[in-house]
Amino acid sequence: MDWETLNSTECVNILNADTRRGLSDREAQKRLKKNGKNELIPPKKKNLLLRFLSQFSDFMVIILLIAAAISFVTSYLQQDADYIDSIIILVIVVLNAFIGLVQESRAEKAIEALKKMSSPHACVLRGGKLRNIPASDLVTGDLVQLKSGDMVPADIRLLESHDLRCEESALTGESLPVEKNAAQRCPAGTALGDRKNMLFSSSVLTAGNGTGVVVATGMDTQVGKIAGMLSAQEAPKTPLQLKLAQTGRWLGLGALAICAVIFVMGLLQRVLPLDMFLISISLAVAAIPEGLPAVVTIVLAAGVKRMAAKKGIVRHMPAVETLGSASVICSDKTGTLTQNRMTVTELWTASGTAGISSADGQRVLALSALCNNSTQQNGHYLGEPTETALAEACRTDKSELDRQYPRVMEIAFSSSRKMMTTVHRLPDGRFRIISKGAPDVLLGRCQHTGVTAQAARKNEEMARRALRVIGVAVRDVANLPPRREDCEQGLSLLGLVGMIDPPRPGVKEAVETCKQAGIRPVMITGDHQATASAIAGELGILTERSAAITGKELDALPQQELEKRIYDYTVFARVSPEHKVRIVKAFQARGEVVAMTGDGVNDAPALKSADIGCAMGRGGTDVAKEAADLILADDNFTTIVAAVKEGRGIYDNIKKTIHFLLSCNIGEILTVFVGFLLGLPTPLLAIQLLWVNLVTDSLPALALGVEPIEWDIMKRSPAKKGESVFAGGMGYSILVEGCLIGSLSLLAFTIGRLFFDTAPANPIVGRTMAFAVLSLAQVAHTFNMRSRGREGKAAESRATRRSRLGAAAAICIALQSMVIIFPPLAAIFKVMPLSFGQWAIVAGLSLLPLLLGEVERRWNRRKRVDSVKQQARWQRYKKPR
């Protein structure tokens, strides 16, 4: 029902309401039973068991479970009752799931702590008596009385209004309070922010009072409809999830293909099927990086902890990484980019432009503070935002001014008059009349046409810059005029005050950082185009190369056309929740990873449909927080930049981890595969490969995962949405490094088998040396994965970096040595203690990857230096002489 198009009598009749006595208790209970409580239905939460089980749905975790099953089958076929490798894998899987569950639970508790009661009670006429009832018990047809400071408990059609103004930024995005008028009728299709005869749930009254009839409750309110839209928006998978799933599928298919090929080759060579099956199992275990999901989870958890210290509460761990891949940040204006608090920024006086702190400027502000109904409480002014801004800009305390110049009369502000007048008694017994209001109205009541002409030009110039302009005029009289309206004639204009909802500190710098990082900042707001464009221009979001567009203009654009032209705009003004979702989806259709920030109910659907939603923790509504992936506890846009940096650092470190683990796994595959092709006994057993993958690979990988963030991380372009994790030559590097590690392991196996083993058919020494070289060469290879860029001011020192890698390397070397030296462990892993000479060979071969990596780094550094020198010479050559 379009209640705004009907007059008050029609609304009352349709709802069967009683304007004299209100609903009876019986009728109210009947309607409550029929329509339900005046509450938003929260989304259903999974129970603890289902949330725990959902941690096992990741593709890489499924691969781990398959690896455990393979290990169990291997042990069963060998009939040695050795199931320790299966147990190790299962422990890793359960630990991985537990870490994910604990993090999600912590985030939910943090969100619950942020929630506040929105509108606990309402003043209702029931059975001829005014009652204060819980807002959840309101029903359609209830008559509600509201006054300044009240939160609107439901959607209400006004029946009476007295200078009523309502702040609806949480719903419409408009920062200034909206004037309400019960007598007005709106045409069909009127935008939400322009329905002057309606009050909407979750908005706040800033001035005046009124009475209205409830027309919608709970999920039927405008807030409820937006909440309902959330269920229709499916949150997309994060880029990391997609890339890891892609990597997992590639590894799984690769392992199956290798196993199938080698199994068929073995059968053709008439090798026993059971032996071939065991070799194939070894290859499958070698191909799967069992520690990868656990390492990724721990790295993400560490990133989440760092984000919490920077006021970012992460609801889902992959969310931080997604921000790192963000290429577009769509931000709400009010309360996100701006402070949601009117502030005096400019002042013009009849004698010329004056500073706010100048004597002339302070005189104008002192008079505007007298002609002002704001009140002071705990050092802060409360009231209508424009009036509180004027009082705060005045250096003299308002209470002191009121004491010196007591008010004797007031002509109240109204939307028709657009001005307010107060009369004050001066110390000498005369009277001072002060008027403030819209300049176009006030100037017509002032004398001195030369001054008013200047003021009119200044008013237009300030309005073009989206400033809200208030004129201040004064008149001193010995006796008050006989008629009240005569007080507002013959005034002398003192000045014009310009104010605006200013940007948050640091936001302009954050926008510039986003641009340097290849991220497109976009403003999406329900506010007017002029105001939005002015703020966006000041922040650097709106430039000469971009434009602003309104919601009405968007309605004329089909979605396909919007997708084509989406890059033309960086400001979207006067938009609805549906428009916001359209904008997000248009960017996504162009391959962008979209982050959406906001605090209002109107932002929630876009927060849910974006690749990552960031809600404000203090000023944000519960609906917005529920829809978001990341909650900014300090409501600061600049925190998003820190999150982007953290996300990029995490993704960069995860890429290093994948690079390291896969190069090691290729080395393992080649060792087993080439050994089979050469007709050699199996160089490495399945349990040895599992040990390397789960222990001596994972610890160095964890050290890589917590590497300091590269100094230039925010000067790079974001990773493309469809870009493979192996892009940029990483796949080639993995292959070359894997071949090197595999060759060294096979060489160690051959040396041990030919020179130290007494029974070459059962090469226990060769297998031990191959096992040691494979593990220790990978440890040495970790140092090749270190960050190659120099550290910036915020990065950690090289000493810190080396200490982490050094500690991980020392632990791995100690564990690997224990497995070989300690007899009970040696028996489990089917190895034997090595002599000093054998250890020397192992050490020499294991250090080769590090030495070759250093040679490669020096070669690349020299090439870069030569390239820079050549470019400099070319620049000198091109200079005109």
Secondary structure, DSSP 8 states (H G I E B T S, - for coil): --GGGS-HHHHHHHTT--TTT-B-HHHHHHHHHHH--SS--------HHHHHHHGGGSHHHHHHHHHHHHHHHHHHHHTS---HHHHHHHHHHHHHHHHHHHHHHHHHHHHHHH---S--EEEEEETTEEEEEEGGG--TT-EEEEETT-B--SEEEEEEEEEEEEE-HHHH---S-EE--TT----TT--GGG-TTEE-TT-EEEEEEEEEEEEE-GGGSHHHHHHHHHHH------HHHHHHHHHHHHHHHHHHHHHHHHHHHHHHTT--HHHHHHHHHHHHHHHS-TTHHHHHHHHHHHHHHHHHHTTEEESSTHHHHHHHT-SEEEE-IIIIIB-SS-EEEEEEETTEE--TTSHHHHHHHHHHHHS---EEETTEEES-HHHHHHHHH-SS-HHHHHHHS-EEEEE---TTT-EEEEEEE-TTS-EEEEEEE-HHHHGGGBS-HHHHHHHHHHHHHHHHTT-EEEEEEEEEESS--SSGGGGGSSBEEEEEEEEE--B-TTHHHHHHHHHHTT-EEEEE-SS-HHHHHHHHHHHTSS-TT-EEEEHHHHHTS-HHHHHHHGGGEEEEES--HHHHHHHHHHHHHTT--EEEEE-SGGGHHHHHHSSEEEEESSS--HHHHHH-SEEETT--THHHHHHHHHHHHHHHHHHHHHHHHHHHHHHHHHHHHHHHHTT---SS-HHHHHHIIIIITHHHHHHHHT----TTGGGS----TT--TTTTTHHHHHHHHHHHHHHHHHHHHHHHHHHT-S-TTS-HHHHHHHHHHHHHHHHHHHGGGS--S---TTS--HHHHHHHHHHHHHHHHHHHHHHHHSHHHHHHHT-----HHHHHHHHHHHHHHHHHHHHHHHHHHHHHHHHHHHHHHHHHHHS--
